[in-house]
Amino acid sequence: MVTFFYTLQIISAIFTIILVLLHSPKGDGIASIGAASQLFSSQKSTEKGLNKVTYFFVGIFIISSFFLGFILK
């Protein structure tokens, strides 16, 4: 059981790193404070899909870390 969660955590961590590196750089700078950066730009559908997949793998990583914390306690 512990091996399964370790494997799940490592795989989700690797995919999370890869997916975060695939995101396009925003480069908002100081404009991000006042939310002016979102005024003239919109998210493309590929960026939205990439966000959803990234959130999925981050969720798996958090849940597996949570379970490993309770199993190994």
C-alpha positions as CSV (number, residue, x, y, z in Angstrom):
1,M,0.0,0.0,0.0
2,V,2.8,2.4,0.9
3,T,4.7,1.5,-2.3
4,F,1.6,2.3,-4.3
5,F,1.3,5.8,-2.8
6,Y,5.1,6.4,-3.1
7,T,4.9,5.5,-6.8
8,L,1.8,7.6,-7.3
9,Q,3.4,10.6,-5.6
10,I,6.6,10.3,-7.7
11,I,4.7,10.0,-11.0
12,S,2.4,12.9,-10.2
13,A,5.4,15.0,-9.1
14,I,7.2,14.4,-12.4
15,F,4.2,15.2,-14.5
16,T,3.5,18.3,-12.4
17,I,7.0,19.6,-13.0
18,I,6.7,18.9,-16.8
19,L,3.3,20.5,-17.0
20,V,4.4,23.6,-15.1
21,L,7.4,24.0,-17.4
22,L,5.0,23.7,-20.5
23,H,3.0,26.8,-19.4
24,S,3.6,29.9,-21.3
25,P,5.5,32.6,-19.3
26,K,3.2,35.5,-18.3
27,G,5.7,38.2,-17.6
28,D,3.1,40.5,-16.0
29,G,5.4,42.3,-13.7
30,I,3.8,45.0,-11.6
31,A,0.6,45.0,-13.7
32,S,-0.4,41.8,-12.0
33,I,-1.0,43.6,-8.7
34,G,-4.0,45.6,-10.0
35,A,-5.3,42.8,-12.2
36,A,-4.6,44.9,-15.2
37,S,-2.8,42.0,-16.9
38,Q,-6.0,40.2,-17.5
39,L,-7.7,43.2,-19.0
40,F,-6.4,42.8,-22.6
41,S,-5.5,39.1,-22.6
42,S,-7.6,36.0,-22.7
43,Q,-6.7,32.4,-22.0
44,K,-6.6,30.1,-25.1
45,S,-8.3,26.8,-25.0
46,T,-5.0,24.9,-24.9
47,E,-3.9,26.9,-21.9
48,K,-7.2,26.1,-20.1
49,G,-6.7,22.4,-20.9
50,L,-3.1,22.5,-19.6
51,N,-4.3,24.2,-16.4
52,K,-6.9,21.5,-15.8
53,V,-4.4,18.7,-16.3
54,T,-1.9,20.5,-14.1
55,Y,-4.5,20.9,-11.3
56,F,-5.4,17.2,-11.6
57,F,-1.8,16.1,-11.1
58,V,-1.3,18.6,-8.3
59,G,-4.5,17.2,-6.6
60,I,-3.2,13.6,-6.9
61,F,0.2,14.7,-5.4
62,I,-1.5,16.4,-2.5
63,I,-3.9,13.5,-1.8
64,S,-1.1,10.9,-2.0
65,S,1.0,13.1,0.4
66,F,-1.9,13.3,2.8
67,F,-2.4,9.5,2.8
68,L,1.3,8.8,3.2
69,G,1.4,11.1,6.2
70,F,-1.3,9.1,7.9
71,I,0.0,5.7,6.9
72,L,3.5,6.3,8.0
73,K,2.5,8.0,11.3
